[in-house]
């Protein structure tokens, strides 16, 4: 499991970071220079999502097609799901509330005009990109700390905790 998490983290950084940084550029290009206005921002999101999926599949196919890290599904894969769901529901509600707030703000902004709507959507997408950086850090360090605790290596877990706090403040 530890190896699978490290591979997952590597693919996340190798694929998501460049494409997410390019997403800001695409949002701006599709909205302003190409004069697509409101349609430009959803188009940029579509391009970003399609490229993320494409490059993730290519990454797995090129680097891990013969790997023993990607194991097939079994009944053991589904053990402990009720415990997991109990922990995930509050987080899912929080994220859902955030997206509902986004939808309400978008609806209110739609009364201001097409140009203002395009600017708002580009702004929100840029803001969401900056929201993803701490989220990625939390997932990465949570995985590393959990693996160290599971491997009964408390010193390594403390090291990851200190590194995580340092990364947060940088």
DSSP file (Angstrom, degrees, kcal/mol; ACC not computed):
  #  RESIDUE AA STRUCTURE BP1 BP2  ACC     N-H-->O    O-->H-N    N-H-->O    O-->H-N    TCO  KAPPA ALPHA  PHI   PSI    X-CA   Y-CA   Z-CA
    1    1 A X     >        0   0    0      0, 0.0     4,-2.4     0, 0.0     5,-0.2   0.000 360.0 360.0 360.0 -38.7    0.0    0.0    0.0
    2    2 A X  H  >  +     0   0    0      1,-0.2     4,-2.0     2,-0.2     5,-0.2   0.908 360.0  48.5 -61.1 -42.2    2.9    2.4    0.8
    3    3 A X  H  > S+     0   0    0      1,-0.2     4,-2.3     2,-0.2    -1,-0.2   0.909 109.9  52.0 -65.4 -41.5    4.3    1.9   -2.7
    4    4 A X  H  > S+     0   0    0      1,-0.2     4,-2.5     2,-0.2    -2,-0.2   0.907 109.5  49.8 -62.0 -41.9    1.0    2.5   -4.3
    5    5 A X  H  X S+     0   0    0     -4,-2.4     4,-2.3     2,-0.2    -1,-0.2   0.887 110.4  49.8 -65.1 -39.1    0.5    5.8   -2.4
    6    6 A X  H  X S+     0   0    0     -4,-2.0     4,-2.3     2,-0.2    -1,-0.2   0.909 112.0  47.4 -66.9 -40.3    4.0    7.0   -3.3
    7    7 A X  H  X S+     0   0    0     -4,-2.3     4,-2.5     2,-0.2     5,-0.2   0.910 111.5  51.8 -64.7 -41.3    3.3    6.2   -7.0
    8    8 A X  H  X S+     0   0    0     -4,-2.5     4,-1.8    -5,-0.2    -2,-0.2   0.902 110.4  48.1 -61.4 -41.4    0.0    8.0   -6.7
    9    9 A X  H  X S+     0   0    0     -4,-2.3     4,-2.2     2,-0.2    -1,-0.2   0.899 110.7  51.2 -66.9 -40.8    1.6   11.0   -5.2
   10   10 A X  H  X S+     0   0    0     -4,-2.3     4,-2.7     1,-0.2    -2,-0.2   0.922 110.6  47.9 -62.9 -43.8    4.3   11.1   -7.9
   11   11 A X  H  X>S+     0   0    0     -4,-2.5     4,-2.0     1,-0.2     5,-0.5   0.864 108.7  56.0 -66.6 -33.4    1.7   10.9  -10.7
   12   12 A X  I  X>S+     0   0    0     -4,-1.8     4,-1.8    -5,-0.2     5,-0.8   0.946 113.4  39.2 -61.6 -48.4   -0.3   13.7   -9.1
   13   13 A X  I  X5S+     0   0    0     -4,-2.2     4,-0.6     1,-0.2     5,-0.5   0.901 116.2  51.1 -69.4 -39.7    2.7   16.1   -9.1
   14   14 A X  I  <5S+     0   0    0     -4,-2.7    -1,-0.2    -5,-0.2    -2,-0.2   0.816 126.5  21.8 -69.3 -29.6    3.9   15.0  -12.5
   15   15 A X  I  X5S+     0   0    0     -4,-2.0     4,-1.4    -5,-0.2     5,-0.2   0.864 123.3  45.2-104.0 -52.5    0.6   15.5  -14.2
   16   16 A X  I  X<S+     0   0    0     -4,-1.8     4,-3.1    -5,-0.5     5,-0.3   0.887 104.8  58.6 -67.9 -41.8   -1.6   17.8  -12.2
   17   17 A X  H  X<S+     0   0    0     -5,-0.8     4,-2.1    -4,-0.6     5,-0.2   0.942 109.7  40.0 -59.8 -53.4    0.8   20.6  -11.4
   18   18 A X  H  > S+     0   0    0     -5,-0.5     4,-2.0     1,-0.2    -1,-0.2   0.915 119.3  46.5 -63.2 -39.9    1.7   21.6  -14.9
   19   19 A X  H  X S+     0   0    0     -4,-1.4     4,-1.4     2,-0.2    -1,-0.2   0.896 112.0  50.0 -71.1 -38.0   -1.8   21.3  -16.2
   20   20 A X  H  X S+     0   0    0     -4,-3.1     4,-0.9     2,-0.2    -1,-0.2   0.873 110.7  50.1 -67.5 -35.5   -3.4   23.2  -13.3
   21   21 A X  H  X S+     0   0    0     -4,-2.1     4,-0.9    -5,-0.3     3,-0.5   0.887 110.7  49.7 -68.1 -36.9   -0.9   26.0  -13.8
   22   22 A X  H  X S+     0   0    0     -4,-2.0     4,-2.8     1,-0.2    -1,-0.2   0.758  97.5  71.3 -70.2 -23.4   -1.7   26.1  -17.5
   23   23 A X  H  X S+     0   0    0     -4,-1.4     4,-2.8     1,-0.2    -1,-0.2   0.882  93.9  53.7 -60.8 -37.9   -5.4   26.2  -16.6
   24   24 A X  H  X S+     0   0    0     -4,-0.9     4,-1.9    -3,-0.5    -1,-0.2   0.924 110.7  46.9 -61.6 -43.3   -5.0   29.7  -15.3
   25   25 A X  H  X S+     0   0    0     -4,-0.9     4,-3.0     2,-0.2    -2,-0.2   0.925 112.3  49.4 -63.6 -44.9   -3.5   30.7  -18.7
   26   26 A X  H  X S+     0   0    0     -4,-2.8     4,-3.1     1,-0.2     5,-0.3   0.902 108.1  53.9 -62.8 -40.6   -6.3   28.9  -20.6
   27   27 A X  H  X S+     0   0    0     -4,-2.8     4,-1.5     1,-0.2    -1,-0.2   0.929 113.5  42.7 -59.3 -44.0   -9.0   30.6  -18.6
   28   28 A X  H  X>S+     0   0    0     -4,-1.9     4,-2.8    -5,-0.2     5,-0.6   0.937 116.1  47.8 -67.5 -46.3   -7.5   34.0  -19.4
   29   29 A X  I  <>S+     0   0    0     -4,-3.0     5,-2.4     1,-0.2     6,-0.3   0.935 114.2  44.8 -61.3 -48.1   -6.9   33.1  -23.1
   30   30 A X  I  <5S+     0   0    0     -4,-3.1     6,-1.5    -5,-0.2    -1,-0.2   0.820 119.5  42.7 -68.4 -29.2  -10.3   31.7  -23.8
   31   31 A X  I  <5S+     0   0    0     -4,-1.5     6,-1.4    -5,-0.3    -2,-0.2   0.930 128.5  14.3 -83.3 -46.9  -12.1   34.5  -21.9
   32   32 A X  I ><5S+     0   0    0     -4,-2.8     3,-0.8    -5,-0.2    -3,-0.2   0.936 126.8  35.1-102.3 -65.7  -10.3   37.6  -23.1
   33   33 A X  I 3 <S+     0   0    0     -5,-0.6    -3,-0.2     1,-0.3    -4,-0.1   0.894 125.4  42.2 -62.2 -38.0   -8.0   37.4  -26.1
   34   34 A X  T 3 <S-     0   0    0     -5,-2.4    -1,-0.3    -6,-0.2    -4,-0.1   0.564 103.8-137.9 -82.4  -6.7  -10.2   34.8  -27.9
   35   35 A X    <   +     0   0    0     -3,-0.8    -4,-0.2    -6,-0.3    -3,-0.2   0.836  59.0 137.0  54.3  41.0  -13.3   36.9  -26.8
   36   36 A X    >   -     0   0    0     -6,-1.5     3,-1.5     1,-0.2     4,-0.3   0.558  37.5-175.4 -87.6  -9.2  -15.3   33.8  -25.9
   37   37 A X  T >>  +     0   0    0     -6,-1.4     3,-1.0     1,-0.3     4,-0.7  -0.238  65.8   4.0  53.1-124.2  -16.5   35.7  -22.7
   38   38 A X  H 3> S+     0   0    0      1,-0.3     4,-0.9     2,-0.2     3,-0.5   0.832 132.4  55.6 -63.5 -33.8  -18.6   33.5  -20.5
   39   39 A X  H <> S+     0   0    0     -3,-1.5     4,-1.8     1,-0.2    -1,-0.3   0.763  95.5  69.6 -70.1 -24.9  -18.2   30.3  -22.7
   40   40 A X  H <> S+     0   0    0     -3,-1.0     4,-2.1    -4,-0.3    -1,-0.2   0.864  94.1  53.2 -63.8 -38.0  -14.4   30.6  -22.4
   41   41 A X  H  X S+     0   0    0     -4,-0.7     4,-2.0    -3,-0.5    -1,-0.2   0.944 111.0  43.2 -68.7 -48.3  -14.2   29.6  -18.8
   42   42 A X  H  X S+     0   0    0     -4,-0.9     4,-2.5     1,-0.2    -1,-0.2   0.863 112.7  55.5 -63.2 -32.0  -16.2   26.4  -19.0
   43   43 A X  H  X S+     0   0    0     -4,-1.8     4,-2.4     2,-0.2    -2,-0.2   0.907 106.7  50.0 -64.3 -40.6  -14.3   25.6  -22.1
   44   44 A X  H  X S+     0   0    0     -4,-2.1     4,-2.4     2,-0.2    -2,-0.2   0.893 110.1  50.6 -63.6 -39.9  -11.0   26.0  -20.2
   45   45 A X  H  X S+     0   0    0     -4,-2.0     4,-2.8     2,-0.2     5,-0.2   0.919 110.2  49.9 -63.8 -42.9  -12.3   23.7  -17.5
   46   46 A X  H  X S+     0   0    0     -4,-2.5     4,-2.4     2,-0.2    -2,-0.2   0.910 111.3  48.2 -61.6 -43.3  -13.3   21.1  -20.1
   47   47 A X  H  X S+     0   0    0     -4,-2.4     4,-2.4     2,-0.2    -1,-0.2   0.920 113.2  48.6 -63.1 -43.8   -9.8   21.2  -21.7
   48   48 A X  H  X S+     0   0    0     -4,-2.4     4,-2.5     2,-0.2    -2,-0.2   0.938 112.6  46.7 -62.8 -47.9   -8.1   20.9  -18.3
   49   49 A X  H  X S+     0   0    0     -4,-2.8     4,-2.2     1,-0.2    -1,-0.2   0.902 113.1  49.4 -63.1 -41.2  -10.2   18.0  -17.2
   50   50 A X  H  X S+     0   0    0     -4,-2.4     4,-2.6    -5,-0.2    -1,-0.2   0.915 112.6  47.2 -64.5 -42.5   -9.7   16.1  -20.5
   51   51 A X  H  X S+     0   0    0     -4,-2.4     4,-2.8     2,-0.2     5,-0.3   0.878 109.4  54.1 -68.2 -36.6   -6.0   16.7  -20.4
   52   52 A X  H  X S+     0   0    0     -4,-2.5     4,-1.9    -5,-0.2    -2,-0.2   0.940 112.8  43.2 -60.5 -46.6   -5.8   15.5  -16.8
   53   53 A X  H  X S+     0   0    0     -4,-2.2     4,-2.2     2,-0.2    -2,-0.2   0.934 115.0  49.4 -64.0 -46.1   -7.6   12.3  -17.7
   54   54 A X  H  X S+     0   0    0     -4,-2.6     4,-2.3     1,-0.2    -2,-0.2   0.938 113.9  43.7 -60.3 -49.6   -5.5   11.7  -20.9
   55   55 A X  H  X S+     0   0    0     -4,-2.8     4,-2.4     1,-0.2    -1,-0.2   0.811 111.4  54.4 -71.3 -28.6   -2.1   12.3  -19.2
   56   56 A X  H  X S+     0   0    0     -4,-1.9     4,-2.5    -5,-0.3    -1,-0.2   0.927 110.6  46.0 -67.2 -43.8   -3.0   10.2  -16.2
   57   57 A X  H  X S+     0   0    0     -4,-2.2     4,-2.6     2,-0.2    -2,-0.2   0.916 114.4  48.1 -63.4 -43.0   -3.9    7.2  -18.5
   58   58 A X  H  X S+     0   0    0     -4,-2.3     4,-2.8    -5,-0.2     5,-0.3   0.914 110.9  51.6 -63.1 -42.7   -0.8    7.7  -20.5
   59   59 A X  H  X S+     0   0    0     -4,-2.4     4,-2.5     1,-0.2     5,-0.4   0.932 113.5  43.4 -60.3 -47.3    1.3    7.9  -17.3
   60   60 A X  H  X S+     0   0    0     -4,-2.5     4,-1.9     1,-0.2    -1,-0.2   0.914 115.7  48.5 -65.8 -42.1   -0.1    4.7  -16.0
   61   61 A X  H  X S+     0   0    0     -4,-2.6     4,-0.5    -5,-0.2    -2,-0.2   0.900 118.1  39.0 -66.4 -41.0    0.2    2.9  -19.3
   62   62 A X  H  < S+     0   0    0     -4,-2.8    -2,-0.2    -5,-0.2    -1,-0.2   0.928 128.9  26.4 -76.3 -45.8    3.8    4.0  -20.0
   63   63 A X  H  < S+     0   0    0     -4,-2.5    -3,-0.2    -5,-0.3    -2,-0.2   0.693 131.1  27.1 -96.3 -19.7    5.3    3.7  -16.5
   64   64 A X  H >< S+     0   0    0     -4,-1.9     3,-0.7    -5,-0.4     6,-0.3   0.197  75.9 109.6-133.4  19.8    3.2    1.1  -14.7
   65   65 A X  T 3< S+     0   0    0     -4,-0.5    -1,-0.1     1,-0.2    -4,-0.1   0.830  95.9  32.2 -70.6 -28.4    1.6   -1.4  -17.1
   66   66 A X  T 3  S+     0   0    0     -5,-0.1    -1,-0.2    -3,-0.1     2,-0.1   0.267  96.4 121.7-105.3   9.8    3.9   -4.2  -16.0
   67   67 A X    <   -     0   0    0     -3,-0.7     3,-0.3     1,-0.1    -3,-0.1  -0.396  59.5-146.5 -77.2 148.6    4.1   -3.1  -12.4
   68   68 A X  S    S+     0   0    0      1,-0.2    -1,-0.1    -2,-0.1     3,-0.1   0.375  89.3  81.9 -89.8   3.1    3.0   -5.2   -9.5
   69   69 A X  S    S+     0   0    0      1,-0.2     2,-1.4    -5,-0.1    -1,-0.2   0.885  77.8  67.5 -74.1 -38.8    1.9   -2.0   -7.7
   70   70 A X  S    S-     0   0    0     -6,-0.3    -1,-0.2    -3,-0.3     2,-0.2  -0.671  77.5-172.9 -87.5  91.3   -1.4   -1.8   -9.5
   71   71 A X        -     0   0    0     -2,-1.4     3,-0.1     1,-0.1    -2,-0.1  -0.494  25.4-104.8 -85.8 152.5   -3.2   -4.9   -8.1
   72   72 A X        -     0   0    0     -2,-0.2    -1,-0.1     1,-0.1     2,-0.1  -0.306  44.7 -90.8 -71.3 162.5   -6.6   -6.2   -9.3
   73   73 A X        +     0   0    0      3,-0.0     2,-0.3     2,-0.0    -1,-0.1  -0.420  50.5 170.2 -71.7 146.9   -9.7   -5.6   -7.2
   74   74 A X    >   -     0   0    0     -2,-0.1     3,-0.9    -3,-0.1     4,-0.4  -0.902  50.7 -96.2-145.1 174.4  -10.7   -8.2   -4.7
   75   75 A X  G >  S+     0   0    0     -2,-0.3     3,-1.3     1,-0.2     4,-0.2   0.833 121.9  62.7 -63.8 -30.7  -13.2   -8.6   -1.9
   76   76 A X  G >  S+     0   0    0      1,-0.3     3,-1.3     2,-0.2    -1,-0.2   0.785  90.7  67.8 -65.5 -25.8  -10.5   -7.6    0.6
   77   77 A X  G <  S+     0   0    0     -3,-0.9    -1,-0.3     1,-0.2    -2,-0.2   0.778  99.8  50.2 -62.8 -26.0  -10.3   -4.2   -1.2
   78   78 A X  G X  S+     0   0    0     -3,-1.3     3,-1.1    -4,-0.4    -1,-0.2   0.335  80.5 118.4 -99.2   6.3  -13.8   -3.3    0.1
   79   79 A X  T <  S+     0   0    0     -3,-1.3    -3,-0.0     1,-0.2     0, 0.0  -0.504  76.7  21.4 -73.6 142.3  -13.3   -4.2    3.8
   80   80 A X  T 3> S+     0   0    0     -2,-0.2     4,-1.8     3,-0.0    -1,-0.2   0.593  78.8 133.3  81.5  11.2  -13.7   -1.3    6.2
   81   81 A X  H <>  +     0   0    0     -3,-1.1     4,-2.8     1,-0.2     5,-0.2   0.894  67.1  56.3 -65.3 -40.1  -15.8    0.8    3.8
   82   82 A X  H  > S+     0   0    0      1,-0.2     4,-2.1     2,-0.2    -1,-0.2   0.912 108.4  48.4 -59.1 -40.2  -18.5    1.7    6.4
   83   83 A X  H  > S+     0   0    0      1,-0.2     4,-1.3     2,-0.2    -1,-0.2   0.916 112.5  49.4 -62.5 -41.8  -15.8    3.2    8.6
   84   84 A X  H  X S+     0   0    0     -4,-1.8     4,-1.8     1,-0.2     3,-0.3   0.911 109.0  51.5 -63.5 -43.3  -14.4    5.1    5.7
   85   85 A X  H  X S+     0   0    0     -4,-2.8     4,-2.1     1,-0.2    -1,-0.2   0.887 104.9  56.6 -64.4 -38.4  -17.9    6.5    4.7
   86   86 A X  H  X S+     0   0    0     -4,-2.1     4,-0.5     1,-0.2    -1,-0.2   0.850 112.6  42.3 -60.5 -33.6  -18.5    7.7    8.3
   87   87 A X  H  X S+     0   0    0     -4,-1.3     4,-0.6    -3,-0.3    -1,-0.2   0.773 114.8  50.1 -82.5 -26.8  -15.3    9.8    8.0
   88   88 A X  H  X S+     0   0    0     -4,-1.8     4,-2.7     1,-0.2     5,-0.2   0.797  92.5  73.9 -84.2 -29.9  -15.9   11.0    4.5
   89   89 A X  H  X S+     0   0    0     -4,-2.1     4,-2.4     1,-0.2     5,-0.2   0.903  96.1  48.3 -57.1 -47.4  -19.5   12.2    4.9
   90   90 A X  H  X S+     0   0    0     -4,-0.5     4,-1.9     1,-0.2    -1,-0.2   0.903 114.0  47.7 -60.9 -37.9  -18.6   15.4    6.8
   91   91 A X  H  X S+     0   0    0     -4,-0.6     4,-2.4     2,-0.2    -1,-0.2   0.903 110.9  50.9 -67.1 -40.4  -15.9   16.3    4.4
   92   92 A X  H  X S+     0   0    0     -4,-2.7     4,-2.6     1,-0.2    -2,-0.2   0.896 109.1  51.3 -64.5 -39.4  -18.3   15.7    1.4
   93   93 A X  H  X S+     0   0    0     -4,-2.4     4,-2.6    -5,-0.2    -1,-0.2   0.903 109.6  50.8 -63.7 -40.4  -20.9   17.9    3.0
   94   94 A X  H  X S+     0   0    0     -4,-1.9     4,-1.9     2,-0.2    -2,-0.2   0.936 113.1  44.0 -62.6 -46.8  -18.3   20.7    3.4
   95   95 A X  H  X S+     0   0    0     -4,-2.4     4,-2.2     1,-0.2    -2,-0.2   0.896 113.0  52.3 -66.4 -39.1  -17.2   20.5   -0.2
   96   96 A X  H  X S+     0   0    0     -4,-2.6     4,-2.4     1,-0.2    -2,-0.2   0.914 108.1  51.2 -62.2 -42.8  -20.8   20.3   -1.4
   97   97 A X  H  X S+     0   0    0     -4,-2.6     4,-2.2     1,-0.2    -1,-0.2   0.880 108.6  52.7 -61.9 -37.4  -21.6   23.5    0.6
   98   98 A X  H  X S+     0   0    0     -4,-1.9     4,-2.0     2,-0.2    -1,-0.2   0.925 110.8  45.9 -64.1 -43.7  -18.7   25.2   -1.0
   99   99 A X  H  X S+     0   0    0     -4,-2.2     4,-2.3     2,-0.2    -2,-0.2   0.856 110.2  53.5 -70.1 -33.9  -19.9   24.3   -4.5
  100  100 A X  H  X S+     0   0    0     -4,-2.4     4,-2.5     2,-0.2    -1,-0.2   0.915 108.2  51.0 -64.1 -41.4  -23.5   25.4   -3.7
  101  101 A X  H  X S+     0   0    0     -4,-2.2     4,-2.6     1,-0.2    -2,-0.2   0.905 109.2  51.4 -61.1 -40.5  -22.1   28.7   -2.5
  102  102 A X  H  X S+     0   0    0     -4,-2.0     4,-2.5     1,-0.2    -2,-0.2   0.917 109.9  49.0 -60.6 -43.7  -20.2   29.0   -5.8
  103  103 A X  H  X S+     0   0    0     -4,-2.3     4,-2.4     2,-0.2    -2,-0.2   0.896 111.3  49.2 -65.2 -40.2  -23.4   28.2   -7.7
  104  104 A X  H  X S+     0   0    0     -4,-2.5     4,-2.5     2,-0.2    -2,-0.2   0.929 112.2  47.9 -65.0 -44.6  -25.4   30.9   -5.8
  105  105 A X  H  X S+     0   0    0     -4,-2.6     4,-2.6     1,-0.2    -2,-0.2   0.896 111.6  50.9 -62.5 -39.3  -22.7   33.5   -6.4
  106  106 A X  H  X S+     0   0    0     -4,-2.5     4,-1.4     2,-0.2    -2,-0.2   0.912 110.0  49.6 -64.1 -42.2  -22.6   32.6  -10.1
  107  107 A X  H  < S+     0   0    0     -4,-2.4     4,-0.5     2,-0.2     3,-0.2   0.924 113.0  46.2 -62.9 -44.5  -26.4   32.9  -10.3
  108  108 A X  H >< S+     0   0    0     -4,-2.5     3,-1.2     1,-0.2     4,-0.2   0.902 111.3  52.6 -64.0 -40.7  -26.3   36.3   -8.6
  109  109 A X  H >X S+     0   0    0     -4,-2.6     3,-1.8     1,-0.3     4,-0.6   0.762  93.7  72.9 -67.5 -24.4  -23.4   37.5  -10.8
  110  110 A X  T 3< S+     0   0    0     -4,-1.4     3,-0.4     1,-0.3    -1,-0.3   0.750  88.6  61.4 -64.4 -21.4  -25.3   36.5  -13.9
  111  111 A X  T <4 S+     0   0    0     -3,-1.2    -1,-0.3    -4,-0.5    -2,-0.2   0.635  94.3  64.6 -77.0 -13.2  -27.6   39.6  -13.4
  112  112 A X  T <4 S-     0   0    0     -3,-1.8    -1,-0.2     1,-0.3     2,-0.2   0.752 114.3 -88.6 -83.2 -24.2  -24.6   41.9  -13.7
  113  113 A X     X  -     0   0    0     -4,-0.6     4,-1.8    -3,-0.4    -1,-0.3  -0.626  35.7 -78.4 133.9 166.7  -23.8   41.1  -17.4
  114  114 A X  H  > S+     0   0    0     -2,-0.2     4,-2.1     2,-0.2     5,-0.1   0.900 123.6  47.9 -68.3 -43.4  -21.9   38.7  -19.6
  115  115 A X  H  > S+     0   0    0      2,-0.2     4,-2.4     1,-0.2    -1,-0.2   0.927 112.7  48.5 -65.5 -44.7  -18.4   40.3  -19.2
  116  116 A X  H  > S+     0   0    0      1,-0.2     4,-2.5     2,-0.2    -1,-0.2   0.869 110.4  53.0 -62.9 -35.9  -18.8   40.5  -15.4
  117  117 A X  H  X S+     0   0    0     -4,-1.8     4,-2.5     2,-0.2    -1,-0.2   0.902 108.9  48.9 -65.3 -41.4  -19.8   36.9  -15.4
  118  118 A X  H  X S+     0   0    0     -4,-2.1     4,-2.3     2,-0.2    -2,-0.2   0.913 112.5  47.8 -64.7 -43.1  -16.7   35.9  -17.4
  119  119 A X  H  X S+     0   0    0     -4,-2.4     4,-2.5     2,-0.2    -2,-0.2   0.923 112.5  49.7 -63.4 -44.0  -14.4   37.8  -15.0
  120  120 A X  H  X S+     0   0    0     -4,-2.5     4,-2.8     2,-0.2    -2,-0.2   0.920 111.2  48.3 -61.2 -45.2  -16.1   36.2  -12.0
  121  121 A X  H  X S+     0   0    0     -4,-2.5     4,-2.3     2,-0.2    -1,-0.2   0.904 112.6  48.2 -64.9 -41.5  -15.8   32.7  -13.4
  122  122 A X  H  X S+     0   0    0     -4,-2.3     4,-2.2     2,-0.2    -1,-0.2   0.908 112.5  50.0 -63.7 -41.3  -12.1   33.2  -14.2
  123  123 A X  H  X S+     0   0    0     -4,-2.5     4,-2.6     2,-0.2    -2,-0.2   0.929 110.8  48.4 -61.9 -46.4  -11.5   34.7  -10.8
  124  124 A X  H  X S+     0   0    0     -4,-2.8     4,-2.5     1,-0.2    -2,-0.2   0.895 111.1  50.5 -63.7 -40.1  -13.2   31.7   -9.1
  125  125 A X  H  X S+     0   0    0     -4,-2.3     4,-1.6     2,-0.2    -1,-0.2   0.900 111.7  47.7 -64.9 -39.9  -11.2   29.2  -11.1
  126  126 A X  H  X S+     0   0    0     -4,-2.2     4,-1.6     2,-0.2    -2,-0.2   0.917 112.3  49.5 -65.0 -42.5   -8.0   31.0  -10.2
  127  127 A X  H  X S+     0   0    0     -4,-2.6     4,-1.5     1,-0.2    -2,-0.2   0.890 108.0  53.9 -62.7 -39.9   -9.0   31.0   -6.6
  128  128 A X  H  X S+     0   0    0     -4,-2.5     4,-1.6     1,-0.2    -1,-0.2   0.841 103.5  57.2 -64.1 -33.3   -9.8   27.3   -6.7
  129  129 A X  H  X S+     0   0    0     -4,-1.6     4,-0.8     1,-0.2    -1,-0.2   0.915 107.7  46.6 -63.0 -42.0   -6.4   26.6   -8.1
  130  130 A X  H  X S+     0   0    0     -4,-1.6     4,-0.8     1,-0.2    -1,-0.2   0.773 108.7  56.3 -71.6 -24.5   -4.9   28.3   -5.0
  131  131 A X  H  X S+     0   0    0     -4,-1.5     4,-1.3     1,-0.2    -1,-0.2   0.823 101.0  59.1 -70.9 -32.2   -7.3   26.3   -2.8
  132  132 A X  H  X S+     0   0    0     -4,-1.6     4,-2.9     1,-0.2     5,-0.2   0.765  92.3  67.5 -71.2 -25.5   -5.9   23.1   -4.3
  133  133 A X  H  X S+     0   0    0     -4,-0.8     4,-2.1     2,-0.2    -1,-0.2   0.963 105.8  38.9 -63.4 -52.2   -2.4   23.7   -3.2
  134  134 A X  H  X S+     0   0    0     -4,-0.8     4,-2.5     1,-0.2    -1,-0.2   0.865 115.3  55.0 -65.6 -31.5   -3.1   23.3    0.5
  135  135 A X  H  X S+     0   0    0     -4,-1.3     4,-2.4     2,-0.2    -2,-0.2   0.927 108.1  48.0 -64.1 -43.3   -5.5   20.5   -0.2
  136  136 A X  H  X S+     0   0    0     -4,-2.9     4,-2.7     1,-0.2    -2,-0.2   0.900 111.6  50.7 -63.1 -40.8   -2.7   18.6   -2.1
  137  137 A X  H  X S+     0   0    0     -4,-2.1     4,-2.8    -5,-0.2     5,-0.3   0.918 110.2  50.0 -62.4 -42.6   -0.3   19.2    0.8
  138  138 A X  H  X S+     0   0    0     -4,-2.5     4,-2.2     1,-0.2    -2,-0.2   0.921 113.7  44.7 -62.6 -44.3   -2.9   17.9    3.3
  139  139 A X  H  X S+     0   0    0     -4,-2.4     4,-2.1     2,-0.2    -2,-0.2   0.929 115.3  47.9 -65.8 -44.6   -3.5   14.8    1.2
  140  140 A X  H  X S+     0   0    0     -4,-2.7     4,-2.3     1,-0.2    -2,-0.2   0.948 117.2  39.6 -62.9 -50.4    0.2   14.2    0.6
  141  141 A X  H  X S+     0   0    0     -4,-2.8     4,-2.7     1,-0.2     5,-0.3   0.837 112.9  56.2 -73.3 -30.4    1.4   14.6    4.2
  142  142 A X  H  X S+     0   0    0     -4,-2.2     4,-2.3    -5,-0.3    -1,-0.2   0.911 110.3  46.1 -62.2 -41.0   -1.7   12.8    5.5
  143  143 A X  H  X S+     0   0    0     -4,-2.1     4,-2.4     2,-0.2    -2,-0.2   0.927 114.2  47.2 -65.7 -45.9   -0.7    9.8    3.4
  144  144 A X  H  X S+     0   0    0     -4,-2.3     4,-2.1     2,-0.2    -2,-0.2   0.915 114.5  45.9 -64.1 -43.0    3.0    9.9    4.4
  145  145 A X  H  X S+     0   0    0     -4,-2.7     4,-2.6     2,-0.2     5,-0.2   0.918 113.1  50.4 -66.5 -42.9    2.2   10.3    8.1
  146  146 A X  H  X S+     0   0    0     -4,-2.3     4,-2.6    -5,-0.3    -2,-0.2   0.894 110.6  49.2 -61.8 -40.6   -0.4    7.5    7.9
  147  147 A X  H  X S+     0   0    0     -4,-2.4     4,-1.6     2,-0.2    -1,-0.2   0.898 111.6  49.0 -65.6 -39.6    2.1    5.2    6.2
  148  148 A X  H  <>S+     0   0    0     -4,-2.1     5,-2.7     2,-0.2    -2,-0.2   0.908 113.2  46.5 -67.2 -40.8    4.8    5.9    8.7
  149  149 A X  H ><5S+     0   0    0     -4,-2.6     3,-1.6     1,-0.2    -2,-0.2   0.920 112.5  50.8 -65.8 -42.9    2.4    5.3   11.6
  150  150 A X  H 3<5S+     0   0    0     -4,-2.6    -1,-0.2     1,-0.3    -2,-0.2   0.795 108.8  51.5 -64.1 -28.5    1.2    2.0    9.9
  151  151 A X  T 3<5S-     0   0    0     -4,-1.6    -1,-0.3    -5,-0.2    -2,-0.2   0.336 116.2-117.1 -89.3   7.3    4.8    0.9    9.5
  152  152 A X  T < 5S+     0   0    0     -3,-1.6     2,-0.5     1,-0.2    -3,-0.2   0.895  72.2 135.1  57.5  44.3    5.4    1.6   13.2
  153  153 A X     >< +     0   0    0     -5,-2.7     4,-2.0     1,-0.1     3,-0.2  -0.737  22.6 169.8-120.4  80.3    8.0    4.3   12.5
  154  154 A X  H  > S+     0   0    0     -2,-0.5     4,-2.5     1,-0.2     5,-0.2   0.831  76.1  55.8 -65.3 -31.7    7.1    7.1   14.9
  155  155 A X  H  > S+     0   0    0      2,-0.2     4,-2.2     1,-0.2    -1,-0.2   0.914 108.5  47.3 -66.3 -41.1   10.3    9.1   14.2
  156  156 A X  H  > S+     0   0    0      2,-0.2     4,-2.3     1,-0.2    -2,-0.2   0.892 110.9  52.6 -65.7 -38.7    9.5    9.1   10.4
  157  157 A X  H  X S+     0   0    0     -4,-2.0     4,-2.2     2,-0.2    -2,-0.2   0.923 109.5  48.8 -62.3 -43.8    6.0   10.2   11.2
  158  158 A X  H  X S+     0   0    0     -4,-2.5     4,-2.6     1,-0.2    -2,-0.2   0.896 109.8  52.6 -62.0 -39.8    7.3   13.1   13.4
  159  159 A X  H  X S+     0   0    0     -4,-2.2     4,-2.5     1,-0.2    -1,-0.2   0.916 110.1  47.4 -62.0 -42.8    9.6   14.1   10.5
  160  160 A X  H  X S+     0   0    0     -4,-2.3     4,-2.4     2,-0.2    -1,-0.2   0.870 110.6  52.7 -66.8 -36.0    6.7   14.1    8.1
  161  161 A X  H  X S+     0   0    0     -4,-2.2     4,-2.4     2,-0.2    -2,-0.2   0.937 111.4  45.7 -63.5 -46.4    4.7   16.2   10.5
  162  162 A X  H  X S+     0   0    0     -4,-2.6     4,-2.2     1,-0.2    -2,-0.2   0.915 113.8  48.8 -63.2 -42.8    7.4   18.8   10.9
  163  163 A X  H  X S+     0   0    0     -4,-2.5     4,-2.6    -5,-0.2    -1,-0.2   0.891 110.0  52.6 -63.9 -38.6    8.0   18.9    7.1
  164  164 A X  H  X S+     0   0    0     -4,-2.4     4,-1.9     2,-0.2    -2,-0.2   0.925 109.9  47.1 -63.6 -45.0    4.2   19.3    6.6
  165  165 A X  H  X S+     0   0    0     -4,-2.4     4,-1.6     1,-0.2    -1,-0.2   0.893 112.5  50.5 -63.4 -38.5    4.1   22.3    9.0
  166  166 A X  H  X S+     0   0    0     -4,-2.2     4,-0.8     1,-0.2    -2,-0.2   0.919 109.6  50.4 -64.5 -42.8    7.1   23.8    7.3
  167  167 A X  H  < S+     0   0    0     -4,-2.6     3,-0.3     1,-0.2    -1,-0.2   0.842 107.1  55.6 -64.7 -33.0    5.5   23.4    3.9
  168  168 A X  H  < S+     0   0    0     -4,-1.9    -1,-0.2     1,-0.2    -2,-0.2   0.902 109.9  44.6 -65.6 -40.5    2.3   25.0    5.1
  169  169 A X  H  <        0   0    0     -4,-1.6    -1,-0.2     1,-0.2    -2,-0.2   0.557 360.0 360.0 -85.6  -7.2    4.1   28.1    6.2
  170  170 A X     <        0   0    0     -4,-0.8    -1,-0.2    -3,-0.3    -2,-0.2   0.456 360.0 360.0 -87.1 360.0    6.3   28.5    3.1
